[in-house]
Amino acid sequence: MGNSFSLHKRHDVDVSQGPPKKRKGDFMRIPGVINAPPVLGENAASSSRQGTHLKYPVHDLNPDCTSKNPNLTIIFFHGIVYGTDDDWKQTWTTRPIDGKEECICWPQMWIPKDLNDNVKILSLSYDSNVVASVHNDVTEIGRNLIQSLITDSRYETLWDKPVAMVAYSFGGLVLKSLVAEMHKHMYQKQTNNLDVKAQNCCEKFLKNLKGVVFYSVPHAGGTLDLSKYFKWQCQQIAKDTTPSSLLKNMESFDPKMEQLSIDFNKSICEDINIYAFVEGLPINNEWGILVPMASAIRLLKNNNYKIEDANHLTICKPPSKDHLSYSKLLECLKNFMKKKKNQLCHLCHVMRWHWMIKQMP
């Protein structure tokens, strides 16, 4: 299958200073967070080492947008979680100011009002349980997300319009895996039972992917503290549990993660916009900055923003709408929609020009 668009090759936790201390299997709710949004789909079963079928639900954060062709679809990818079905939401909650404000799911509560536009907002769930994950690595997660999201008939029309993706920490690795796996399927006649229709879905998605925003993603691995920190948390939560192999993806200079970045760069359109937020504070006196700037901005030369008052755990938890971690994201999303409008204006101009030529004697 040929490529119909140009490709450019270019080189959660609680809001406290640590993840929630809970026993394995405990269910934890976030104070002040609205009820879980409706789940759109849970159709992608995945075989695991334990023989368990895992599902990949898609959460609709803006159910008021009922259009099958919204002006923009925004997809959120959560970070490492600790064992409950609600953990994906903890990535995208606000942090309180002086402990006085309640935590809310800000993509759900803020973005629909602030964009004031016809936007669809989706948040994915996938197995990134640092305590008891049954996956080997992000490649398997990315491959399963193709089936649960990209090729699902309920979302197929969304990929005809502009798409943006937002990812935090480990979620950024999942995002890159999803993009790279879609690109592979586009050029293979049949992979994992995907047919021509599925290939077309992957192609439409990549063609209309206008921008990606990364929050403290270890593109080149983190510091030694990054993997050690999560291993330490594993021991705090489940002392008899061997740390998940997912942590290997978070280690410094992991060759597989380097290859993932290369594959991602080969898979995206030439005009895509990529932005990165960088943590500016250490976790505490014991743990430092987990994802250094050199790793966080690996995929881009510009468009990176250091959040001086945030560490790795709070970088995607804006305390208010005026905070840089949210206001700049909102600006990026508006630019993605503006880009679409500019492209439409250019198309109209070209069509009008052809019409005028045809009318000439």
Order of alpha helices (4+ residues) and beta strands (2+ residues): beta-beta-beta-alpha-alpha-alpha-beta-alpha-beta-alpha-alpha-beta-alpha-alpha-beta-alpha-beta-alpha
